[in-house]
Amino acid sequence: MNRLLCTKEAARLLKVSHRTLEDWRLKGSGPGFVKWGRAVRYRISDLEDFVGPIYRNTAEALHQ
């Protein structure tokens, strides 16, 4: 099972403030999350997917 992170832990991993992550969640522009009762949790795999693909060079990134 994928480890679940709270908002502050997920924000630290993404190097953004927890308020930014909360704002993204409200706007629907952030990473996927799960609700566990009233708690919001983030799976590491969803955070990795949100960051996006990894490129080997800038030319490769331009063609995406």
Contact map, one row per residue, 1 for C-alpha under 8 A:
1110000000000000000000000000000000000000000000000000000000000000
1111000000000000000000000000000000000000001110000000000000000000
1111100000000000000000000000000000000000001100000000000000000000
0111110000000000000000000000000000000000111100000000000000000000
0011111111000000000000000000000000000000111100000000000000000000
0001111111000000000000000000000000000001110000000000000000000000
0000111111100000010011000000000000000001110000000000000000000000
0000111111110000110000000000000000000000000000000000000000000000
0000111111111000000000000000000000000000000000000000000000000000
0000111111111100010000000000000000000000010100100000000000000000
0000001111111111110110000000000000000000000000000000000000000000
0000000111111111110000000000000000000000000000000000000000000000
0000000011111111000000000000000000000000000000000000000000000000
0000000001111111000000000000000000000000000000100000000000000000
0000000000111111100000000000000000000000000000000000000000000000
0000000000111111110110000000000000000000000000000000000000000000
0000000100110011111110000000000000000000000000000000000000000000
0000001101110001111111000000000000000000000000000000000000000000
0000000000000000111111100000000000000000000000000000000000000000
0000000000100001111111110000000000000000000000000000000000000000
0000001000100001111111111000010000000000000000000000000000000000
0000001000000000011111111100000000000000000000000000000000000000
0000000000000000001111111110000000000000000000000000000000000000
0000000000000000000111111111111000000000000000000000000000000000
0000000000000000000011111111111000000000000000000000000000000000
0000000000000000000001111111100000000000000000000000000000000000
0000000000000000000000111111110000000000000000000000000000000000
0000000000000000000000011111110000000000000000000000000000000000
0000000000000000000000011111111000000000000000000000000000000000
0000000000000000000010011011111100000000000000000100000000000000
0000000000000000000000011000111110000000010001101100000000000000
0000000000000000000000000000011111000000010001100100000000000000
0000000000000000000000000000001111100001111001000000000000000000
0000000000000000000000000000000111110001111000000000000000000000
0000000000000000000000000000000011111111100000000000000000000000
0000000000000000000000000000000001111111100000000000000000000000
0000000000000000000000000000000000111110000000000000000000000000
0000000000000000000000000000000000111111000000000000000000000000
0000000000000000000000000000000000111111100000000000000000000000
0000011000000000000000000000000011110111110000000000000000000000
0001111000000000000000000000000011110011111000000000000000000000
0001111001000000000000000000001111000001111101100000000000000000
0111100000000000000000000000000011000000111111100000000000000000
0111100001000000000000000000000000000000011111110000000000000000
0100000000000000000000000000000000000000001111111000000000000000
0000000000000000000000000000001110000000011111111100000000000000
0000000001000100000000000000001100000000011111111110000000000000
0000000000000000000000000000000000000000000111111111000000000000
0000000000000000000000000000001000000000000011111111100000000000
0000000000000000000000000000011100000000000001111111000000000000
0000000000000000000000000000000000000000000000111111100000000000
0000000000000000000000000000000000000000000000011111110000000000
0000000000000000000000000000000000000000000000001011111000000000
0000000000000000000000000000000000000000000000000001111100000000
0000000000000000000000000000000000000000000000000000111111011000
0000000000000000000000000000000000000000000000000000011111010000
0000000000000000000000000000000000000000000000000000001111111000
0000000000000000000000000000000000000000000000000000001111111100
0000000000000000000000000000000000000000000000000000000011111110
0000000000000000000000000000000000000000000000000000001111111111
0000000000000000000000000000000000000000000000000000001011111111
0000000000000000000000000000000000000000000000000000000001111111
0000000000000000000000000000000000000000000000000000000000111111
0000000000000000000000000000000000000000000000000000000000011111
